[in-house]
Amino acid sequence: MTPPSTVSAVVYSRNEADQLRDCLPLLADFDEVVVCDMGSTDDTTAVAAQHGARVVPVPDAPVVEEVRQRGLDAATSDWVLFVDADEHLPAGYRAALQPVLDGPADVAGVRVRYDNVAYGRMLEHSLQGSAKYALLRRGAAHYAEPALAHVPPVLDGRGVDAPASVPAIAHLNFRSVEQTTEKVLRYAANNPGRFTRLDDPVRLIRELLRSTVYSGAWRDGRAGFAVAALHTFGHLYGSLLEAERAGTLTADVPAKDARLLAAAEGGQRTGVSVRDGVRRLLRGRR
């Protein structure tokens, strides 16, 4: 009889000892826990040891995809589940994975679902459908070079979505405005070619409306709006970096957009003039 497949939980940390204290206890029933330490100067190593994890030093990198392969190579189980230090696995998650691990042999990667948490609030309307290839069959997947932010691994076999029986992982992705801004800008700077152009006012306004209003992000309150607005800021930053590299920052706004902006500017001035006139009229009647 074939023994059940094993799975390693591989966690990455860069000065996230406080996050590990909450993350690692939820991995106790995995066959192996590996903490890939990206040059931390806090208590990451000590916290990992307290929870029985094996620590593997890896180079510090601006985006974790650059060192995912190191963790894949360091693990010893049949499968690897990549876990970020700010991700919390629900109770029973390891048991829910077993049918997937023992499933068809041609499956090389499984897309796992995530629920995003912003500033202590679960996002129920924005960033829905978050998923990534975090569960990989060792020996049947690798990361291409150069490994870019949010680029999935190369699979030597089928990629499938985790079944509904595998619950979503809570991702405390947005813990403070400062942390969110730093992460958004870091990922934007390290993923060239990802962004559509936002280097003129019309495109920026359209994207801001799309991300904060039309997407329904506002239904998640100020937390949802903050996440959407900061992601748009990151989108703008990445787009401007690409424009700078292309030498187009000195170019004029396209004629069509310039006419639209001029009309909007003129309409705003007219509106202000009418408002001020009405105010003067009302004051004169008092």
N, C-alpha and C positions, 0 to 999 in steps of 0.2 A: 504494500500500500504506500502511495506517495505521501511523504510527510507534508504538513501545511507549509505554505510559503512564508518566509520571514520578511520583515520590513524594518529598516532603520529610519529613525527620525533624525534628520540633519538640520541643525539650527545654526543660523548665522548671527553673529553679534559684533557690533562695534560700539563699545562703551554703553551697553544696554543691560547691565547687571540687574537693574530694577525690573526691567521687563522679563528677564529670564526667571526671576523669582516666582513670577506668576505663570510663565509658559512651561517650564520644565516639569513641574509636578503633574501636569496633564499628559505627559508623555511616558509615565512610569511603566505602562504595560507594553511598550514597544520592545522589540527584540534587542535593539541597540539604540543608544542616543549619542550623537556626535555633535559637539559644539565647535563650529568653525570660527575661531577668534580672529577678527580682522584687525589685529594690532591694538586691542583695547588697553586702556590705562586705568580702568576702574576695576571692580571686583568680579569681572566676568569669569575668569579662570576659577576663582574660589567658589563662586556660586555654582558653576558647572560641576565641580568636584563634589560639592555637598549633595547634589542630586544624582550622583553616579554616572555622569556623562563623561565621555572621552573627549578631551580637548585636542583639536588639530589646528595649529597656527596656519593661517593663510594670509596672503598679502592684503593690505588695505586697498580698497578699490572704490571708486566713486559710485558704481552701481554693482549690485550683488551678482548680476548675471556674469560678470567677468571672472568670478571665482566659484561659480556653481560647480564647474567640472572638478575642482579640488575636493569638494564634499562628496561628489558622486564616486570619485576614485577612492576616497578614504573609507567609505562604508563597506560592510562585509555581508550584508543581508541580500536576499534575492531582489528586493525592491527598496527604493529610497523615497521617503516622503520629505520634501523640503518644507521646512517650517521657519517662518521669520520670528524673531524674538517677540514681536508685538501681535502674534497670532495665538488665539486660545482655542484648543480643540475641545469640542463638547464631550460630555461623558459617553463612553461606549464607542468612541470613534474608531479605536483600533479594532474592535470586534466587528464593526460594520465594514471595515476594509477587507476582512478575510475572504469573502466570496469573490471580491474583485481580484485579489492577489492570486487566488487559486483558479482564476478563470482561463479563457483561451490563451494559449501559449504565444499567439502572434500579436498580442497586445503589448506595445512597448511603452506607452504613456497614457496617463489618465488625467483628464482635466477635472480639477477639484473646484467646488463652489465656495464662495466667500460671502459673508455678510459684513458690510463695512460699518465701522463705528466712528463717529466724528464728535470729538469733544464730549464724550460720554453719552452720546445719543445714537441709537441704532438708526441708520438711514433706511427708510422704508420705501422711498420713491426715487431717489437719485442713486446712480452707480449700481443699479440693479443688474443682475446677470453676471457679476464679476466671477471670473474663473481663470485658471491657468494650469498648465501642465506641471503640477507639483509632485505627482506620483509617477516615478519612472522605474522601469525594469532595468536593473543594473546589467550592463553589457549590451543593451539594446537601445541606448540613447546617449547622445553626447552634445556638448555645446560647441558650435562653430566659432572660429576665430575670425575677426574680433567679435566677442560677445557683446551685443548692445542691449540697452535697457528695454525690458518688456518683449524681447525677441525670444520665442519659444525654442526649446532644444530640437535637435535633429533626431528623428525617430527612425530606427531600423525595424519598422513594423507598424501596426495600426495604432492610431491615437483615438481614444474614445472618451466620452463624458462619463463621469462618475454617475452611477444609478441614483435614483431618488432615495434609496435606502442609506446612502452615505450622506450625513447631514452637512450643512455648510459650516465652515470654520469662521469664527468671529475674528475679524481683522481690525485691531485698534490702530488703524492707519493714520488717523488724524487726531493727535493728542493735544496739540497746542497750535496756535497760529504760527508761532516761530518755527516749530518743528515741521509743520506742513509746508511753509514757504521754503525752508532750506531744502527739503526733499524734492519739492516740485522744481525748483531752479536747478538743483544738481542733476536730476534726471533729464531735464530739458537740455542742459548743456552737454550731456553725454549720449544723446541719441540723434545725431545729425540725419537729416532727410525725413524725419518723422512728421514734421509739422507743415500744414498748409499755410499759405502766406497770410499773415495778419499785419503786414507792415504799412497799412494805410488806415485812416480812421473809419472808413465805411466797413471794411472787412472786420475790424475790431468790434465795432458796434454790433454787427450782425452776429458775430461769434458770442459776444457777451449776452445778447438776447437769447440766442439758441441755448447756451449752457445754463443760464440762470433762470430764464422764464419759460421758454418753450419746452425745455426738458422736464419741467415739473420739480426741479431741485428745491424751489421755494417751499414746496409742501413739507419738506423736512425742516422747516423753520430756519432760523438764522444759521444753524450748523450746516444745513444743506446748501444755503446760499453761499456761506463762507468757503466751503469746499469747492463749489462750482466756480466762484469768482477767482480763487487762488489758482485753480487749474487753468483758467483762461489766461491769468497772468503768466503762468509758466509757458503756455502755448505762445503767447506774445513774445516772451523772452527767447524761446527757442527759434521762433520765426525771425526775430531781429538779429540773432546771432548768425543765422544763415544768410540774411540779407547783407550783413556786414562782411561775411566771408565772400559773398558774391560781388561786393562793391556796389550795391544798388541803393544804399541808404541816402545817397545824394540825389536820387532820381525824383522827379516830380510825381505827385499823385496823378493817376490816370485821368484823362480828360473827362470821362463819363462820371467818375467818382467826384472830381473837382466840381462839376456842375451841380451834382446832388448836394454836396457839402455847402456850396455857395447858396443854393436855394434854402437849405436848412438854416444857414446863418442869417439870411435875409428874413426868413419867417420868424426866427427867434427875436431879432431886433424889432420887427413889426409888433410882435406880441408884447414885448416889454414896453414899447412906446404906447400901445393901446392901454395896457395895464396902468402905466403911470398917468395917462390922461384921465382914466376913470377915477383913479385915486384923487387927482386934483379936483375933479368935478365934484366928487363926494365931499371933500373937505370944504369946498366953497359953499355947499348947501347947509353946512352945520351952523 
